[in-house]
Amino acid sequence: PRFNASSSRGRGPHAPAMSDGAFAAAAEPTAEPAAEGAEPGAAGEAEVGAPGDEPKAKRPKWLPLESNPEILNGFLERVGVLGAWSFSDVLSLDPALLALVPQPVLAVCLLFPSKPIRQPRREALEGRPEAKEAPAGTFYLIQHKEFGNACGTIAAVHSVGNLVRGGCMQLAPGSAIEGFLQEATALSPEDAGYALARAAPLHEASDQAARSERAQTRTPGRDDKVDGHFIVFLEIEGHVVELDGCMGFPVNHGAPSSAGFLHDVAQIIREDFMARAPGNPNFSVMALAPSGAAAGEFGDVGGSGGGGEAAIDEAQVQTLVAMGFDAEQVREALVACGGNADAAAGLLLGA
């Protein structure tokens, strides 16, 4: 995925595609806050208001993050997330292909084209008051104009904040993210947004991630207008919850179905986002999951509904790799298909 580009990052010759065949990029829009807030500053600076009567201070706007798992993973490392957590690309929203996503998925980050979707969705949600009743323990903050292009960072912070509250994620003592979350505990969503805007260590970590050598595109400037918007979905207290700092409230999509959290989020993205912009390739989806031994601690939480893991025949792996498939994806497909090479090949081809 890129910033406002129509081409996609390479994923191998047979990688399943989203939308109409392009898994294209985009980045974040110049944010329009859901709540009334202060006016943005000029020349790449913003006036950051504080709760109460504190004076405003000029600070640079935040740089946009590339829709790239390595960039978000770098941000998590910099701010103090402990353990083997990582975002990975979701290559297709086809239910049969979701088994390729590393499990268990505990958060799903969506980048979507803002202009054709955000306002129609906001208007549709006005007629659904139950959708605004989020679980009491939800961590949510509002993205004010002062941030600039910070919605990718805010999606990551929403993920961390709620996974920490749910006891799934641990933070380094004294880390930047721990300090912010401790401060934000007693704050309203509006004031938590201002607190994040003032959090210099998190701002610095976000800008470092944006400028990372792992980025595959030029980082836009602080005042550049870009046309995508990041949000995140999590399962919170038995509800699938959408967190968008520009919406003004968390969106409650109800209890997960028997298919599982990832399948439910994929359905929401297909029906409530992609259906509003048919043929638009500028969607990108990333899933956050613990990796390695840590994944076993969560059992089937957030899973795709698949069965147990099968033994992998390395000869089958090499055969499929010789056909042009990525070795890691081959192993995941074989696990999903119970070791059946023909079925795995069909899964990888999107059959």
N, C-alpha and C positions, 0 to 999 in steps of 0.2 A: 504493500500500500504506500501511496505517496501523498504529498500535499497537493490537492487540487489537480491531480494528474489523471490521465485516462489509462495509463499503463499500469501493470501490476508487478509485484516482486516475483522473481522466479521461484517456482515450486516443483520443478521437475516436469517431464514431458506428459505425464498422465495425471497430474494433480487435478482433482475435481474443482470446478469453478463455482462461484456464487453468482447469482443474478443471471445475466445473459452471456456468461463466458469470461468476463473480466472481473477480477477481484480487485477493483481499482482503489486508489487512494483518495485521500482528501485529508484535510486537517481541520482545525477548529475554527468556528466563527468568532468574530469580535462579539463578545457576549452581550446580550441584552438581559439585564437582571429581571428575575420574576418579581422582585419586590422593588418598591421605590427606593432609590439610592442616590448617592452623590454623583455628580457629573464627572466624566473622566477628564484627566488632565491632558495636556498637549505634549507634542514632541516625545512620544514614547514614555511619558511619565503619567502617573495617576495619583490622585489625592485619595489616600486610604483613610477612611473614617474609622474611628474606634467606637466601641460601645460607650454610652454616656456622653459626656461633654468633652472628651479628649480632643485636642486639636488634630487636624489632619496633617499628614506628612507626605511630601512628594516621594514616590517610589517608582522605579521602572515597571512597566507592565510585564507580565509573564510571557515568555516565549511559547509558541505552540509545540506540542510533542508530535512527532511522526507516529502514524499508526503502525507500529512495529513492536512485536513482543520484546525484542532485545532492549528497546528504549525504555519501556515500562519496567522491565526486569531490572535495568540499571537504576531506575529511580527507587524501586523497592530496596535494593541493596544500599543505596546511598543514605536513605532516611532511617535505616535501622531495623528493617524486618528480619527476624531470625528464622533460620531453617531453610529448607529447599523448596521455595515457592517460585513458580514461574508462570508467566503468560505464554500461551501458544496460539498460533493461528487456528481458527475454525475454517476449514477449507470449503465446506458446503453445509447448508442447512437441511439437506435431504436427511430425513430420519434414519435411513439405512446407513448413512455415512457418518453419523455422529459418534458411532462406536470408535472411530479413529482418533477422537479427541482424548488426550490424556485425562485419566480419571483419578479421584473424583473432582468434578468441576464445582467450585464454590462461588465463583463470580463470573459473569460474562460481560465484557466490555464491547459496546457497539459504537461504531463511527458511522454516521449517516449524513446524507445531503440535507442541510438544514432548511433551505428555502421552501421546497415543496411539502415538507412534513411537519415542522414544529408548530406552526400556527393552526393548521387544521386539526392536529392532535389535541392541542390545548383547548380548542373550541369543543371538540367531541367530549373531552373529559369534563367539561363544565356541566354536562348533563348526567354525570355519573358520580354523585357525591360519595358513594361507597368506595370509589377508587382513591379518594383522598384520605381514607382512614387507615393510616399506616400502623403497624405494630408499635406499641409504646416504646420498645427498646431500640427503635431505629435511630442510627446516627445519620444526620442530614444537615448539610449546610447550603446556603444560597450563594450562587456565583454573582457577585456584583460587577458593575461595569469597570471598576477599578482594576480588576484582574487582567483585562485584555484577553489573550488567547490561552486561558488556563483550564479549559474543560477536560483535557486529557489528564492533567494532574489531579483535578478534582475527582474524576472518576476513580483514579487510583487511591486517593485519600478516602473516598467513600468506601471502597473495598476494604482497605486496611482497618478503618474505624469500626466497621460492622463485624468483621471477622475477629477483631480483638475483643469486642464486646461479647461476642458469642463464644469466646474461649477457644477459637480455632487457631489463632495466630498469636505468636509471641513477639515482643519487641525488645531490642537491646535497652537495658536500663540507662536512662539519661539521654536517649537518642532524640533526634529532632522530632520525629513523629510522635514519640511517647509524650514529650513535653506539650506539643500542640493538643493532642487528644485529652490530656489531663485538664488543660485549660478550657477546652471546648465542652467538657462534660456538663458544666453548669450554665452554658450559654444557649440562647435561642438560635435557630438556624440562621437568622439574619446576622446576629452578632458572631456566631461561629465563622461565617463567611468573612467578616471583617478581620477576625482573629487570624484566619489563614492568610489573608492578604498582607497582614503585618508580619507573618512568620518568616523572617529573613532566612533562617537555615533551610526551610523547605523550599522557599523561592530559589535559593542558590542551587539546591539539589535538582530542582526541576529544570533550571536553565542549563546545568551541566549535562543532564540527560538529553535535553534538546540538542545540544551541540556535540553529542557523543560521536566518536569516530564510527560507531556502529550504524549511525543514521545513513540511509541510502538516498537521501535527497538533501538539497540545500535547505537549511533552516530559514523559514520566513522571518522577516523583521517583526519587531514588537508591535508595529502599527499596521502591518499588512493584513488585508482582509482575506480570509480563507473561508471555504464554503462547507465545511463539515463540522459535525458536533459530536462529542463523546458523551456517552452516558453509561451507566452500569446497572446490571441486574444481580440481585442476591436473594437467597432464601433466608428470611428473617422471621424467627418465631413462627414457623409453619406457613409463611406466606411468601409468594414470589413478588419482590418489591423492585421497582424501577426507580433509580436515583439520578435525577437530572438537576444540576444546580441552577439552571435557568427556568425550570418549571415552576418553582415556588413552593412545591410540596412533593413528598414521595408519592409514587403511584402504586397502589396495591392491586396486584393482578390475581389475588386470591390464593387458595391453597394449591400446592403442586398436584398434578395428576399422577396416576399410577405409572405413567411413562417416565417421570422423573423431571427434575429441575431443568436440565439442559434441553431436553425435548420441549418442555413448555416454553422456555425462552426462545428457542428457535421458531416455534409456532407464532409467538408474539411478534418477532422480528419480521417473519414472512407476511403475516396478515395485517399488522398494524403499522409497519414501516415500509417495507418493500412494495406492498400493494399500493401505497400512495405515490410511488415514483416508479411505475413499471418501466423496465428497460434501462433504468439508471444504474450504471455499474459502480457508483461511488459509495459502496457499503463495505465495511470491514468489521470482522468479528474476532475477538480474542477471548480465550477462556483462561481463568486463573485456577491453578490446582497445585496442591503439594506434590512433590516428586520424590522418587526414591522410597526409602523406608518410611518416610513421614506419611506417604499416601495411605498406608495400611491402617493408620490410626483413625481414619474417618469412615472406614467400612464402605457402605453404599451411598453415603451422603452425596447428594447432587449428581448421582450417577446417571448413565444413559439407559439403564434398564437391561444391560447385557448380562450374559452369564459369567461363569468363572473363567479364569485364565487357563488356556491350554498350553501344553508343551510345544515349543517351536522347533521345527526341523530345519536346521541351517541349510541343508541342501535345497529345500523349498525356497528359503530366503534368497539364496544365490540365483536360483532359476528365475525368480520374479525380478530380481535386481537386473539380471541380464536382459530382461524385456524393457528396461528403462525406468523402472519404479525406484523410488527412494527407499533405502534399506530400512530406515526407522518406520516409515509408513507401511512397508511390507510386513514387518513384525507386528505392528498394531493391527493390521488387517487380518493376519493369521490368527491372532488372539481372538479378535471379534468373530471370526468364522470357525472357531474351534479347531484350527489346524488344517482346514480344508483349503488347499492351494487354489483350486479352480474357483471356489466361492470368493476367496480373497482377491484374486485377479479381477473378478467381476465387480467386487466392491471398489477396488482401486480405479477401475474404468468408469465407475458410476453406472454400472448396468442395473 
